[in-house]
C-alpha cells in the first residue's frame, strides 16, 4: 500500500467513527505525534480509572496490549505514535488495521475523574476505542 493510500485509509477510518486523523499533532508537552482524536482529546484504549488505577472493564481488551507499535505514545494508552511523516503514519496505519482485525470497533467515552482539579487537566470525560474481539479466547 502506498503512503498516500495509508493516509486515505486513516482518514476513512476516522470519518467512519467520528474521529479526526491528525498527521501533525502533539502529545504531552510539545512531543510531535500522529494519531486519532475527538474533541481535542486523543483516543484512549484500555483506560484506567483515575481513582483506582484499575482497568475500566467495559473498554478493556487484552489483545490491544500486544499490537501497539514501537513508537506508540507511552505516557498513557492513546492512539498516537510519536514522530511525524511516513514512518509514524505507517505505524499508525498498521496499528489501526490490526485493531480492526481484532473485531468490531466502536467509539465511546468514559468518566475520567470525580476530582475537579484533575478535570482541569483531563476533562470530565475522554473518548475511548472499544473493541469487541472476534476471538474471546485471548481476551
N, C-alpha and C positions, 0 to 999 in steps of 0.2 A: 504494500500500500504506500502511496506517495505521501510526502509530508502534508501537502495540500489536502489530500483525502482524509488524513488523520484529523486535521483541524476541522474539516467539514463534519466528520463523524462526531467530534466532541461538541460542536455547535448543535447538531441534530439531537444528540443525547440530552444536552442541556435544555433545549427548547421543548422536547418531549416531556420533561419533568419540571418545567417551570423554573429552570436554573439559568445561570449565566456562566458561560465558559470564559474565563479571564486569562488571556495569554500574557498579561503584564501586571500581575498582582504583587502584593507584598504580604508576607506573613510576619508576625511578631513585629519587631522594630526594624523596618527598612530591609527585610530579607526578601530579595526577589523570588517570585514563585509564579507558577501557573496552576490553575485549579478551577474548581466549580464552586459557585457561591449562590446565595439567595439573600436578598435584602441586606447586602453588605456583610454577610456572615459566610465564612467558609462552611461547606457541608461537612458535618461531623459523621463519623462512623464509629460504632461500638462506644457510644458515650458513657461516661460515668457520672454518678450523682456527685455534685459538688459537696454535699453534706456528708456522704458516707464513703465516697470513692468506689462504691460498688458499681458494676455494670448495670445499665438500665435494661432489664430483661427483654422488654418489648422490642428493643433495637439491636440486641446483641446477636452477632453471627460469628462464631469461632473461625469460620473459613476466611473471613476478611483479614484476619491477622496473618495469614500465610501468603497473601498475594500483594502486599504493599511493595512498591518499587524501592530501589536503593536510595533514592533521594527524596522520599516522602518527608513532608514536614514532620518533625519529631517532638515538638513541644506539646502537641495534643493531636488526637486522631481526627484529621480532616483530609478531604480530598484535594490536597495541594502538594505539588512537587517543587522543591527548591530549584532555582535557576530560571533561565529563560531560553527561548529558542527551541531548535529542533530536538535536542536530547531530552529536555524537560517535558516538552509537549508529547514526544513519543512515549516517555514513561507514563504520563497521564493517560494517554490513549490505551496503552497496553493494560493499564490498571482498570479502566472503565470496561474494556472488553472482557477482562477476567471477572469483574463484578457481574456483568450481565450473564456470563456463562454459569455463574453460581445459581441463579434462579430469578424469581420475579423481583423487580426493583420498584420501590416507591419512595417518595419523599414525605417525611413527617416533621414534627417538631417536638422538642422536649423542654420541660421546665428546667432552667439551668440552676436556679437558686431561689431561696426564700429571703436571702440577705440583700437588703437594699444597696449596701456598699459594693458587694460583689456584682450586683446587677448593673452598676455603673460601668463595669469593665466588660461583662459578658452579655448584658441584656437579660431580660427575664426568660426568654425562650431562644432556642437556637434550632436551625434546620438540621435534619439528620437523614441519612440514607438508610432505608430499611431493605434488607434482602431476605426474601423467603426462599431458603435453599431448595433446590430440586432434590438434593440428596441429604436428608437429615442425619444420615449415619455419622457424618463428621462434625456435626454442629454440637 
